[in-house]
Amino acid sequence: MNPNGHHPQPDWPSLLTGHALACGFLSKAFYEIPTSDFIASLAAGDLFADWPMPAATEDARKGLALLRAFLSGWDESLLPDLVQDYHRLFIGLGDVLAPPWESVYLGADHLLFEAPTLAVRQFYARFGLQAPRLNNEPDDHLGLELGFVVHLCALALRVAEEDDTAALDRHLQALREFLRDHLLRWAPDCFARTLEHARTDYYRGVATLARGTLTEIAGTLGLKIPAGVFA
């Protein structure tokens, strides 16, 4: 609070850049089968040593620690274990252990392509986007929803840098609405199932970091997360 008793305005360009970078990694981690090149680039880079968000939650710090430890011992011979873990969790060798689709959690019959999928599709369309494999893959995949958060952050960042406060407010409200009505309603359950069933510290780390990241973003946007959501 400044001497006049007013709360300082958030540094939206810095915050939105951090949100976009963090969700960009998480989107790719949940959406794509891991490859040797991708994991090797993470091991060689400094993303988790210099995470673009404050890591103000225990989940964020724990997730980063798990990922740093896993990557410090990375060897290409570990890739089959990661690929198998991804398939077990998010595609299914039999049952899908941590379904990454919103409608499985929120749809009336807990099936793919239910009403939540269409609601997400309509939200994307408001901002000129559509799922890359429309009608062949559910629009409400966790990786796609996190990617949409990246898109909204980028739109908000652009108008923030132009000092267009009215447009910034609209884009921030869209972020709040999407998190409140979509990601925060079901992603915590997906993260919990990932943590329960993952066999690698990589996916334990990704799920834990994702919980912390969404908690921090919600806090930045003034969203209250109901008690127990991230229990």
N, C-alpha and C positions, 0 to 999 in steps of 0.2 A: 504494500500500500504506500502511495506517495504522500508527501507532507500535507497535501490538500484533502487527504482522506479517501482518495479514489484509487481503486485497484488499477494497476498498470495494464495496458492492453497486451494481450499475448503477442509474442513474436510469431505471427502466423506463417510467414515464409519459412522460417527455420523449422517450426513444428510440422508443417505440412510436408516439407521435404523429408523429414525423418519418418513420418508416417508412411509416405509413399515408398521409400526405400525398404523399410521393414516389411510392409505388406507385399512388396514386390518379391522379396525372397520367399516369404511364407506362401504366396500364391504358387510360385514355381515348385516349391517343396511338396505341396499337397496335390498339385495338378499333374505333374510329370513323373513318369518312372525315372528313378535316378540313373544317371549315366556316370561313367568314370570321369569324363571331362568336367562335368558339373561339380562333382564332389572334389575332384582334384583342384579345381579353381577355388573352391571354398577353403580347402586346406592351405593353398598357397596365398590366399588373400588375407585381409585383415578385418573382414566384415564383423566377426564376432569379438575381436579384440577392440574394435572401434564401432560398436553398434550405434546406429544413427538416432536412437531414442535414449532417454535418460536411464532406462532399466531401473525404474523406481519401485518396481514390485518384486517380491520374493520370487514369483514365477519367472519373471524376465531374467533375473540374475541366475536362477537355477538352470533355466533353459540354456542360457549362454554358456554356463560352465559345462553342462553336459555336451554341448556341441563342440566347444573348444577341446575338451578332453578326447572326444571321439575323433576329431579331425587331426589331433596331434599324433595319433597312431594310425593315420590312414594309410592303407595299402590297397592296391587295386584288387588283391585277392579277397578283400572284404565285400566287393561289389555284389556278388551273388546273394549274400545274406541280406543286403539292403534291398535288392530287387525283390527277393522273396518276401521280405517284411512288407514292402509296399503292396505287393499283390494280395497278401493275406489281409492286410488292413483295409485297403481302399478299392480293390477290384473283386477279390473273392476267389479263393481256392475252396469252393464250397460256399459257406456263409461269408458274407462281407462283415468283418469284425468291427469296423469303424466306418459305417457308410458315410460318404462325403457329400450327400445330397440333402438339401433342406426338406424336400417333400417326404423323405423317409421318416423324418422326425415330426413334422408338423401337418402332413397331409392326413385326411380323414381315414384313409386305408393304409397309410405308411408305405406307399408305393411311389415309384418314379413317375414324373410328369403329372403330378396332381396339381391342385390349385396353387400351392406355393410356387411351383415352377413357373406358372404363367404370370404370377404376380411379380416375380423377379424379372421375367422377360419384359414385362411392361415397364418396370423401373429402368432397366437398361435402355429401352427404346426412348424414354424421356430424354436421355443424354446421347442419343445417336448411336447406340451400340447394340450389337446382338451377339449371342453365343457363337463361337467359331464353327461348331458343327450343329447348327440349328436343326431341331427335330430328330437328330440322330444321337444327341447327347443332352442330358438335362442341363438347362440353363443355370440351375441352382447348385452346381458343384461348388464345394468349398473353395477350390482354387480360383474358379471364375468369380465368385463373390468377393474374394480378397483382391483379385485383379480389378474389379469394379471400384473398390475402395481406392486403389491406386489412381484410377482414372478420375474419380471425384476429387481426390487430393490435388491432382495435377490441374484440374480446372480451377479449383479454389486458389491454388498457388499463383496461377497466371493473373487472376483478378486482384489478388492481394498485392502482387508486385506492381500492379497498375493503380493501386490505392483506390480501387472501386469498391467501397465499403458495402454498398447495397448488393452488388453481385456476390461479394464474398459472403455476406450473410445468407444469401440464397443457397450458395453451394455448401456452406457449413450446415445449414438446416437439412439439405439433402443427405449429407453424410450422417447426421443424427438420425434422420428418418430411416435410412437404410440399415444402420446398425441396430436401431431399436426394433424395427419391424421384421428384420431378417437375421443377420449374423448373430446378434446377441441372444436370440430366442432359441437357437439350436446348435451353434458351433461349440458351446461349452460341453454339450453332451458328446459330440464327436471327439473333442479333445480328450475327454475322460475315457472314452472307449479306446482311443489310441494309446493312452498311457496304460490302460489295463492290459492291452493285448500286444503291444510292441515288444519285439525281441531285441531290438538294437537301441543303443543310447542315442543314435541319430534321430530316430522318430520320437523317442521319449523327449529329447531336447526340443525338437520342432514343436511338438504339441504343448510343452510347458512354456516355451517362449511365445507361442501364439496366444496362450491364455493371458500371459503378462502383457503382451502387446495390445490386445483388444481392451484389457482393463485400463491401460494407460491412455489409449485413444479415447475411450469413453469418458474418462476423467477430464481430459483436455477439452472435450466438447460439452462438458457439463451434464453428461448422462449419468443417472444413478443406476447402478447395476443391482438388481434385487439380491438380497442376502441368499447365499447358498448356490447362486448360479455357477460360481467357479469353485464350489466345494470339492 
